[in-house]
Amino acid sequence: MTNTISPQSPAAWRDPALGARRELALPQGTLPVFDSGSGDPIVFVHGLLVNANLWRKIIPAFSGEYRCVAIDLPFGSHTTAMTDADLTPPGLAELVIAAIEELDLGPVTLVGNDSGGAVSQLVLAARPDLVARLVLTSCDAYENFPPSFFDYLGLAARTPGALTSLAVTMRLRPVRRLPIAYGWLARRPIDRAASDSYALPVGAKGIRADVRRAITGLDRQYTLSAARTFADFKNPVLLAWSAGDRFFPERYAERLAVDFPDARIEWIHDSGTFSPEDQPEQLIQAIRVFLNDQKSPPSNPPKSPKSVPPPKS
């Protein structure tokens, strides 16, 4: 079957550190999530052509105190095709919303990376009642959705046979280190098991059909519309942004920090967009300080919503 990845395939591997796999039976289809820990919930949202493994180095640092749920979105590195689901950005946001409601998580700390950060913004715009805190690592925002560098993916999705050819070349690990793959998203090689789980699923016909729909649905109209709601969100926001990101320049973090009423920037250094891969300890520390600050007594003076600019490299 080409609509489902075999559980024995390297494409289906998920790190045990993510927690127990659960299959949510949603109206849109079956959505896997990985659930660990207990306490206030944190929901992790990955982006295009990766999966829940993106958070494998982050979740163990928090699952002792928080309930951590990593969603395995149908973004091209998933294991079961969702042929009847709406995979436009609003449709993906609805999947996140449905997962939060199905698991009865209530208001959550929502953490997004890359195009998953854009999806998180759409969740916030549609259901702010479900978001207690928002953490955006380097991600699409405003008119930068998707970054123009990735226009080739849109062309490939619209060209017969192009995604099939891409799937074949992505089986070669050296190709994955090229800028047109993961080479500029992560500054360091991604370990083999995770890399295989990201790159190999698109070889299955059904998965490839899903990612084609997801890619062709990317459009700045959605992030620009979501941005008009930011001023209404009064809860805390952390922008844990990779300094010097090739695709998501610092100016977007600074713009978000202005538009959200209660936002701060923490720069993640020596990292590409995939800070959970490149600099997990820096990201863990930034999120931990952010969460701990929310536990501080109200009499404590609030922290400045802005950080100092990143040093010039």
Beta strands, then each sheet from edge to edge (+ up, - down):
strand 1: 20-26
strand 2: 29-36
strand 3: 41-45
strand 4: 67-71
strand 5: 108-114
strand 6: 131-139
strand 7: 237-242
strand 8: 263-268
sheet 1: 1+ 2- 4+ 3+ 5+ 6+ 7+ 8+
end
